[in-house]
């Protein structure tokens, strides 16, 4: 008797377990919009679905990377704008101080502030990377001119001045330097300190090679600049000559020659920085266009994926309702069977 009752009791359980499995699958399909078992449903077309999803995911990855590159470019453009403004403001200060009574002191003070601002701009970071370091993005691009002990750049300027004039920048003989001598130095030995090779040896650890980004499946573009560009070397040269070539002790003719040269160099630097901004602006436009194309491709891919993997939400909802009703009925029947006892009928 007990065996018969147990058999009757267990019989509906198999049906309940199957209904529960189907209900779980249906609930999953309702929440994801996909078949619960895509491989089982698609069979030989599963490989097509996988290929479509791989393409979709690859495009999304590039879109995300494009977003990071666009953010870095935007920050770099802001820095270039600040650098151009700095060059213009510095030139204006030089021109105003050229014939002023305390012009040399004004120029020296302005140059110190400008060099600190320039260093801050060129050493800016984003997400742990130095924006102006090229591919050496983990290295500070511009050395601290004011460091202790003296930086290589400061030491090179001091040595060049001493070799040219036989005195230090603060020496008693600075006032006797003629305009012609200053002009020769500025266009000769001093200028060579800011040539690419000397610059990289004494002032900068940035790489000449800019960072690139893959902005499409088969296309890359430069997404950075570096502190070794002529614009940054020239602006540093203009500020350094105003700061550290004897300002405060020069005679007026030599001072005017220095100021005139610094104005020309800083103005040129601003123009060169504008060209860099234009180049990076082109990169921004290319990235934006690429991102838009990738999004359009993904819209197409997504429609194809949905056509293969997607389910009819209305049909799934109806199936869930039916399965729920069946389970409730099964639970009720099972409960009644469990209360059956032959003794009740004897």
C-alpha positions in Angstrom: 0.0 0.0 0.0 2.7 2.5 0.9 4.6 1.9 -2.3 1.5 2.6 -4.4 0.8 5.8 -2.4 4.4 6.9 -2.9 4.3 6.3 -6.6 1.1 8.3 -6.9 2.7 11.1 -4.8 5.9 11.3 -6.9 4.3 11.2 -10.3 3.3 14.9 -10.5 6.7 16.0 -9.2 8.4 15.3 -12.5 5.8 17.5 -14.3 6.3 20.2 -11.6 10.1 20.2 -12.0 9.8 20.5 -15.8 7.3 23.4 -15.5 9.6 25.1 -13.0 12.5 24.8 -15.4 10.5 26.2 -18.3 9.2 29.0 -16.1 12.8 30.0 -15.2 13.8 30.0 -18.8 10.8 32.1 -19.8 11.5 34.6 -17.0 15.1 34.8 -18.2 13.9 35.4 -21.8 11.5 38.1 -20.6 14.2 40.0 -18.7 17.0 39.6 -21.4 14.9 39.6 -24.6 17.0 36.6 -25.8 16.4 32.9 -26.0 17.4 31.2 -22.8 19.5 28.7 -24.7 20.6 30.5 -27.9 22.7 27.6 -29.1 19.9 25.1 -28.7 17.5 27.5 -30.5 19.7 28.5 -33.4 21.6 25.3 -34.0 23.9 25.9 -37.1 23.2 29.6 -37.0 24.9 30.0 -33.6 28.2 30.8 -35.3 26.5 33.7 -37.1 25.2 35.1 -33.8 28.7 34.8 -32.2 30.3 36.6 -35.1 27.8 39.4 -34.9 28.2 39.8 -31.1 32.0 39.8 -31.5 31.8 42.6 -34.0 29.4 44.5 -31.8 31.6 44.2 -28.7 34.7 45.2 -30.7 33.0 48.3 -32.0 31.9 49.2 -28.5 35.5 48.8 -27.2 36.7 51.2 -29.8 33.9 53.6 -29.1 35.0 53.6 -25.4 38.6 54.2 -26.3 37.6 57.0 -28.7 35.8 58.6 -25.7 39.0 58.5 -23.7 41.1 59.9 -26.6 38.5 62.7 -27.1 38.7 63.6 -23.4 42.5 63.8 -23.5 42.4 65.9 -26.7 39.9 68.3 -25.2 42.2 68.8 -22.1 45.2 69.2 -24.4 43.4 71.8 -26.4 42.5 73.7 -23.2 46.2 73.6 -22.2 47.2 74.9 -25.6 44.8 77.8 -25.3 46.3 78.6 -21.9 49.8 78.4 -23.3 48.9 80.7 -26.2 47.3 83.2 -23.8 50.5 83.0 -21.7 52.7 83.8 -24.6 50.6 86.8 -25.6 50.4 88.1 -22.1 54.1 87.7 -21.6 54.8 89.5 -24.9 52.6 92.3 -23.8 54.4 92.6 -20.5 57.8 92.7 -22.3 56.6 95.4 -24.6 55.2 97.5 -21.8 58.4 97.1 -19.7 60.9 97.8 -22.5 61.3 101.5 -21.8 59.8 101.6 -18.3 61.9 103.0 -15.4 61.9 99.6 -13.5 61.4 97.6 -16.7 64.1 95.0 -16.0 62.7 94.1 -12.6 59.2 93.8 -14.1 60.5 91.5 -16.8 62.3 89.3 -14.4 59.3 88.9 -12.1 57.0 88.3 -15.0 59.4 85.7 -16.5 59.6 83.7 -13.3 55.8 83.6 -13.1 55.5 82.7 -16.7 58.0 79.8 -16.5 56.2 78.4 -13.5 52.9 78.6 -15.4 54.5 77.0 -18.5 55.9 74.1 -16.4 52.5 73.5 -14.9 50.8 73.4 -18.3 53.4 71.1 -20.0 53.4 68.8 -17.0 49.6 68.4 -16.8 48.3 64.9 -16.2 45.1 63.0 -16.9 44.3 59.5 -15.7 47.9 59.1 -14.6 49.4 60.1 -18.0 51.3 63.2 -18.8 49.6 64.9 -21.7 52.7 66.5 -23.2 55.1 63.6 -22.8 54.4 61.8 -26.1 54.7 58.0 -25.7 56.7 58.6 -22.5 53.4 59.3 -20.8 54.6 58.1 -17.4 57.5 60.5 -17.2 57.4 64.2 -16.2 58.1 66.0 -19.6 59.6 69.3 -18.4 62.3 69.5 -15.7 62.0 72.0 -12.9 64.2 74.9 -13.8 64.3 76.1 -10.3 65.2 72.8 -8.6 67.9 72.3 -6.0 70.5 71.3 -6.9 70.4 73.2 -10.2 68.6 71.5 -13.1 70.5 70.5 -16.2 68.8 73.3 -18.1 69.7 76.0 -15.5 73.3 74.7 -15.5 73.5 74.8 -19.3 72.3 78.4 -19.4 74.7 79.4 -16.7 77.6 77.7 -18.4 76.7 79.3 -21.8 76.5 82.8 -20.3 79.8 82.5 -18.5 81.5 81.1 -21.6 80.1 83.9 -23.8 80.7 86.9 -21.5 83.3 85.8 -18.9 81.0 86.7 -16.1 78.0 85.1 -14.3 74.5 86.6 -14.7 74.8 88.4 -11.4 78.5 89.4 -12.0 79.7 93.0 -11.9 80.5 93.0 -15.6 77.0 92.3 -16.8 76.3 96.0 -17.3 79.1 96.3 -19.8 77.6 93.7 -22.2 76.8 95.6 -25.5 73.6 95.2 -27.5 75.6 93.6 -30.3 77.2 91.1 -28.0 73.8 90.2 -26.5 72.4 89.8 -30.0 75.2 87.5 -31.0 74.6 85.4 -27.9 70.8 85.2 -28.3 71.1 84.1 -31.9 74.1 81.8 -31.3 75.1 79.8 -28.3 72.0 80.5 -26.3 69.7 79.5 -29.1 71.5 76.2 -29.6 70.5 75.3 -26.0 67.0 74.9 -27.3 67.8 72.9 -30.5 66.1 69.5 -30.4 69.2 67.6 -29.2 70.3 70.0 -26.5 66.7 70.5 -25.4 66.1 66.8 -24.8 69.5 66.5 -23.0 68.9 69.4 -20.6 65.2 70.3 -20.4 62.9 67.6 -21.5 62.3 63.9 -21.0 59.3 63.8 -23.4 59.4 61.6 -26.4 59.3 63.1 -29.9 56.8 60.3 -30.8 53.2 61.2 -30.1 50.6 58.7 -28.9 48.3 57.2 -31.4 44.9 55.6 -31.0 43.0 53.0 -33.1 39.8 54.9 -33.8 38.4 52.3 -36.2 39.0 48.7 -37.0 41.7 49.6 -39.5 42.6 53.3 -38.8 44.8 55.1 -36.3 45.4 58.8 -35.6 47.8 60.8 -33.4 46.0 61.9 -30.3 48.7 63.9 -28.4 51.5 66.4 -28.8 54.8 66.6 -26.8 57.0 69.1 -25.0 59.7 68.8 -27.7 57.7 70.6 -30.3 59.2 73.9 -31.5 56.4 75.9 -30.0 57.2 74.8 -26.5 61.0 75.0 -26.9 60.7 78.6 -28.3 58.4 79.8 -25.5 60.7 78.3 -22.9 63.6 80.1 -24.6 61.9 83.4 -24.7 60.9 83.2 -21.0 64.4 81.9 -20.0 66.2 84.7 -21.7 64.1 87.3 -20.0 64.5 85.6 -16.6 68.1 84.5 -16.5 70.3 86.5 -18.8 71.1 89.4 -16.5 67.8 91.3 -16.3 68.2 93.8 -13.5 71.8 94.5 -14.3 72.0 95.0 -18.1 72.5 98.4 -19.7 69.4 99.7 -21.5 70.6 98.9 -25.0 71.4 95.3 -24.2 68.1 95.0 -22.3 66.1 96.3 -25.2 67.8 93.9 -27.6 66.9 91.0 -25.2 63.3 92.2 -24.9 62.9 92.6 -28.7 64.2 89.1 -29.3 62.0 87.6 -26.5 58.9 89.2 -28.0 59.6 87.8 -31.5 60.3 84.3 -30.1 57.3 84.2 -27.9 55.0 85.5 -30.6 56.3 82.8 -33.0 55.8 80.2 -30.3 52.1 81.3 -29.9 51.6 80.9 -33.7 53.3 77.4 -33.7 51.1 76.4 -30.7 48.1 77.5 -32.8 49.1 75.1 -35.6 49.4 72.3 -33.1 45.9 73.1 -31.8 44.7 73.0 -35.4 46.3 69.6 -36.0 44.7 68.1 -32.8 41.4 69.7 -33.8 41.5 67.7 -37.0 42.1 64.6 -34.9 39.1 65.4 -32.7 36.9 65.7 -35.8 38.2 62.4 -37.2 37.5 60.7 -33.9 34.0 62.1 -33.6 33.2 61.0 -37.2 34.6 57.5 -36.6 32.6 57.1 -33.4 29.4 58.1 -35.2 30.1 55.5 -37.9 30.8 52.8 -35.3 27.5 53.6 -33.6 25.7 53.3 -36.9 27.3 49.9 -37.6 26.3 48.7 -34.1 22.7 49.7 -34.7 22.8 47.5 -37.8 24.5 44.6 -35.9 22.1 44.9 -33.0 19.1 44.6 -35.3 20.7 41.4 -36.9 21.5 40.0 -33.4 17.9 40.6 -32.2 16.5 39.0 -35.4 18.5 35.8 -34.5 18.4 35.7 -30.7 15.4 37.8 -29.9 12.1 36.5 -28.5 8.5 37.6 -28.8 7.9 39.4 -25.5 4.2 39.0 -25.8 4.5 35.3 -26.5 6.9 34.9 -23.5 4.5 36.8 -21.2 1.7 34.5 -22.2 3.8 31.4 -21.7 4.8 32.6 -18.2 1.1 33.1 -17.3 0.2 29.6 -18.6 3.1 28.0 -16.8 2.3 29.8 -13.5 -1.3 28.6 -13.7 -0.1 25.0 -14.4 2.3 25.1 -11.5 -0.4 26.3 -9.1 -2.7 23.5 -10.2 0.1 21.0 -9.8 0.9 22.2 -6.3 -2.8 21.9 -5.4 -3.0 18.3 -6.8 0.2 17.3 -5.1 -1.0 18.6 -1.8 -4.2 16.6 -2.1 -2.4 13.4 -3.0 -0.1 13.7 -0.1 -3.1 13.6 2.2 -4.5 10.4 0.7 -4.5 7.4 3.1 -6.2 4.1 2.5 -7.1 3.9 6.1 -9.5 6.8 5.5 -11.6 4.5 3.4 -11.6 1.3 5.5 
